[in-house]
């Protein structure tokens, strides 16, 4: 073998070893929880959110919304469902596995919505909202005067609950939110009034409770439209869906089927769902004939939200 050919073979051999090593490092790195990179810490106000989310890739859950000075609570793997409850400085605060902690916003896919509640400082938020799920937070003074009287009776599963509103409360104030107290002991938010009125005709049975009482119930999944009541569609999806038990959507694949299920005025029985609430629902089999779905039966089988 000539010296030139030998040098070429030797170079090729070492290049293969280097590339193999780099590939191994890349594979190992992809399996590790991703670090979070954030610039300023504890600068922005803290915004309250309500809704669910899914972890995109393995990540550390931290006790503070900052890389510097924070401790790792646990590792969360990709695909884990979490409840999103707050946001500040590029960090989401989430509930998962009995704990609350912070992780970078880039690692969460979520349709969680702002509730309208804001803490002016990170320190105020952390002093009021506990680190463990189920812990009763330190009560904060209720706005005064209020337009609503606190309910003094016992609160039970299947009750509707909300906070008292002050006389200056705006239409998007968090006190306007109504929750269903489920058999699971969690409060489930109605994303909007149309979802609420698919279940209830009015607000007569809503219990007005204190901030301290509300803090005893952790957030659960959002309430979905009542099965059989209406058809729905997402704002960026042309398909129209019937709702089945458990928030399962089933595509009604023709106008003839929509008429057979909901009558000639079927198009007046459609409600739009914002894309941010996409993850509240799952998808079932398509409806290909009128025998595949019975709105009356679906309606009668879902008297309660549990």
N, C-alpha and C positions, 0 to 999 in steps of 0.2 A: 504494500500500500504506500502510495507516495505521501510525503510529509503534508502536502496541501490537502489531499483527500482525508488523511488522518485528522488534521485540524478541523476540517469541516464536520466529520463524524462526531468528534469529541464535543464540538460546539452544539451540534444538534442534540446530543445525549443530555447535556446539561440544561439546555433550553426546555426539554421535555420534563425534566425533574422540577425545574422552577415553576413551569405552568401547572404541573400536577399539585405542587405545594400550594400555589395560589388558589387553585380550585378547592382544595381541602379546606383552606382557611375561610373561603367564601361560604362554603356549605356550613361549617361550624358556626360562623358569625350569624348566618340567617336563622339558626336554631335558637340563638340566645335572645332574651328580652331586649328590646330596643331601648337605648337611652333616650331621654327627653332633652331637647335643647330649647331653652327659653332665654330671652334677654333679661329684661327688667323683672324683678320680683316684688310683689306686694305694693304695686303702684296703682293699678286700675281698681275701680269699684268691683264688688262681687255681685254678679247677676244670678238670681235664682232661676233654675230651669226645672222642667218636669217632663219626663218621658224616658223611654228606654233607648239602649244603644247596644252595639256589638263591637267587641275588640277586633281590630283588623290584624294585628300581629302581636306576638308576645311582648309584654311591657311590664315594668315595675310600677306598682301602686305605691305612692309616696305619701308621707304624713303632712307634707307642706307643698304649696304650689311654687316650688323652686328647687333647682338642682342643688344649690349651695345650702348646706345646713339641714337638709331633709334626710329622713330615714326611710328605708324600704319596708313597707308593711308586708307585702306579699308579691308574688309573681302571678300575673294574669295571662293565661294562654289565649291564643287567637280563637275567635269564635265564641268567647264567653259573653253571656248577656249581662248587662249592667243597667242600673238606673242612674240617669244623669240628673244631678240636683243643683249644680252650680258651675260658674265659669268666671275666670279672671286671668289676665295676663297670658293667654294662650294655653291655659290649663283647664280641664274639666274636672269637677269633683263628682265622684261616682259612688254608688252603693253596690257592694258585691260581697257575698259570703259573710255577711254580718259585720262588715267594716265599711268605713268611708275613707276615701283617700283621693289623691290628685294624680292625674296623668295627662300627658300632652294631647292637645286636641286632634293632632294628626293621626292618633292611634284609635280613634273612636268613630264609628259610623253611626250617626244618630239622627232621629227626627224630633228630638226633644225641643220643647217650645219655652220661650220666656214666659214667666208668670207675672211679670210686672214688679216683682219685689227686688229691691236693690239695697245692698249695704255699702255705705260710702267708703269704708275701709276694710281691708282684709282682716285686721285685728278684731273689729266688731263682729264680722261674720263668724270667725273661728270661736269667739267667746259665746255666741248664741246658738250655733249649730253643732251638736255633739259629734264626736268621732266614731261612735258606735251606733249601729242601727238599733232603734228601739229605746234609746236613752231619751228621757224627757229633757228638752232644752231649757235653758234659763229663760223664764218668762219675760217678755218685754211689755212695756206699757201699751195698752190698747188705745187706739185713737179715740179721742173724745171731743165732742159728743158723738154718739152713734145713732144711726137711723134704725137699728135693729136691736132687739132684746135677746140676751143670751138664753139659750134653752137650759132649763134646770133639771130636766128629767134624765134618765139613764140613756146612754148611747149604745145601740145594739147593732149587730151585723144586719146588713140590708138597709140601714138608715142612710139618708142623704144628709151631708154635712157641709158647712161653709163657715168662713170667718165673718165676724160682724164688720160692716162697712161704716166708715165715718161719713159725716155729712159732706165732706169734700172729696170723697173717693171718686175717681174717674171710672169710665166704663171699662178700662183695661186693668183696673186695680186687681191685685191678687185676691182681695176679699170677694170678688165676684165669682170666683171659681167654685163650682159645686163638685163634690166628690161622692162616690158611692162607697160605703164601708162594706167591704166584701167579707165573706165567711173566712177568708184567709187572714183577717185582721189588718189588711192594708186598705188605704184609701185610693180609689181609682178615679182619675179625673175624666170629666167629659170634655173632649177637645173643643167643642163648640155647642151652640144652642140647638142646632139641627140634630146632632147626635142625642142630646138630652131629650128633646121632644119626640124622638122616635121611641122612647121608653116611657116618658111621663107627660101628662097633659098640662101640668102647671107646676108651680114651686110651693104648693101648699104644705107639703110634708118635709121641707128642707129644715134641718136643725141648725141653728146658729150657735157655734161653740167658740170657746176661747182659743187663743194662740197656744196656750199650754196643753189644752186638750188635743188640738190638732197635731201637736208635736209627738203625741203618743203613737200616731199611726204613720208608718212609713209608706212611701209612694209605691203603688203597684202599677200594672199595665194600664194604659188608657182604655176607657170604655169605647167599644165599637158600636156601629149602628145595629139596631135590633133586627134580628133575622126575620125575613118575611115582610117587614114593614115597608121598606123602600128598596129601590135599586141604587147603585152608586157607581161613580167613575172617578178616576184620578184626573187632575187638570191637564196632564200631559199625555194621557192614554185615551185613545178613542173608544176602547172597549167599555161596555156596560156590564156590570156584575150584579148578580143577586147575592144576598148575604145569607150564609148558613150559620148554624150554631158554632160558637167559639170564634167568631170573626173570620170565618172562612169565606172567601169570595169565589163565586163560580160564574164564569163568563156565559152570558146569554148571547148566543152567536148569531141571532137573526132578529129582525123586527117582528116577524110573524110569531116567534116564540115570546117576545116581550109582550105582544098583544094578548097572546093566549094566557100568559101568567098575570098580567096587570091591567088588561083591558085596553080599549082604544085610546085612553088618555095615559098610556104607559110613560110617555115622555115627561109627564108632570110628576112622576114618581121617582125621578132621578135626582140624587144629591151629589154634588162634587166633594171630593176629599182632597185636601192639599197634599202635595207630594211629600211633605215633611211627616205625614202620618202613615206613609206607606208601610213602615215596619210594624204598625199596629195590627196588620192583617196578614193572613196566610192565604194561599190559593189552592182550591180544590179542583175537581174534575169539571170540564165544561158541561153546560146544559145543552144537550143536543135535541131533546124532545120535551114536550110538556109533562111527560111522565117522570122526568128526571128531577123535578123540583116542585114543591107545593108550598106557596107562600102562606096559606092558611095554616097548614100543619107546622111549618117553621115558627110561625107567630105563636101558636098555642103551646108549643113545647119550650118556649123561652119566656116564662112569666117573670122570672128574676134574672139578674145579671150573673149570678153564680153558676 
